[in-house]
Amino acid sequence: MQRILIALTALLTLLAGCTDEVHEAAQKVAEKTMPTQEAAPPAPVKPEPGTKLVATAQARGYDPAQVSRGGQLYQAHCAECHGDQAQGAVNWHQRGPDGKFPPPPLNGSGHAWHHPEPILKRTIRAGTGQIGGNMPAFDGKLRDEDIDAIIAWFVSLWPDRAYNAWKKGRH
């Protein structure tokens, strides 16, 4: 039951594009239904030696330590909206009640791989508020090397087909 309530809370937050009002409402629901238990934060996705993520990262020219750091930074700054495994909101391609699109997946199943690397970096730095989205700006909160590490982490999740298409137009 607790997992269902946690999943429902996360789904409500994601579907609303991570607005503060909905997040607070979802938090209140969780507090009322689970007053003595706190949900554990999602575990950071770290590449362990010998794992597919490490092999993929290395094959794509990323340092496994950078990818591990990127996973930790992603969990701290991005997972609340984009999901702990970069899966995005369930209906990310449909506008929400606010007229904005919910957070898309960053795991290769969405459209992030359509954007060259400089656009991904700019989106993380500037957010999407100026273009009608809900994503906050991380300029001043994340350094360039932090942004590079986050991108290295989620790019390492992508299937080869998405990565190869992205690589052709990433610069």
C-alpha positions, 0 to 999 in steps of 0.5 A: 500500500505504501508503494502505491501511495508513494507512486501516486504522489510521484505521479501527481508531481510529475504530471503537474510538471513539478509545480510547487502547489501540486508537490505540496498537495501530494506531500500532504496526502502522503503525510496524512496516509503515512504519518509514521513512515517517511519514504526513502529517497531513491538510491543514486544510480551509480555505475559499478565496475563490470556493469552495463552502464560502465561498459556503455559509458566507456565505449562512448568515451565517458569516464566512469567516475564522471558518469557516477558523479553525474548520476549522483548530481542527477538524483539531487537536482533532476530526479524529482521531475524527470524520474529516478531512472530518467523515465520522465512523466508518464504523459510527457508528450501531452500538455498538462492542465497548465498548458505546459508539457511535463518533464520528458524522459532523458533515458533515450525513450523521449526526445532529448537525443534529438537535441545537440549537446550545446542545446542540452547544456543551455536548457539545463543552465537556462531552464525552460521558463522563458520558452513556456516550460516549468524547468528551473534554471540551474545556472549558478547552481551547477558548474559546467563540469556538473552539467557535463557529468549529468549529461554523461550519466543520462546519455549512458542510459540511451540505447545505441541507436539513439546515442549514435543519432545524437552523436552525429549532431551533438556539436 
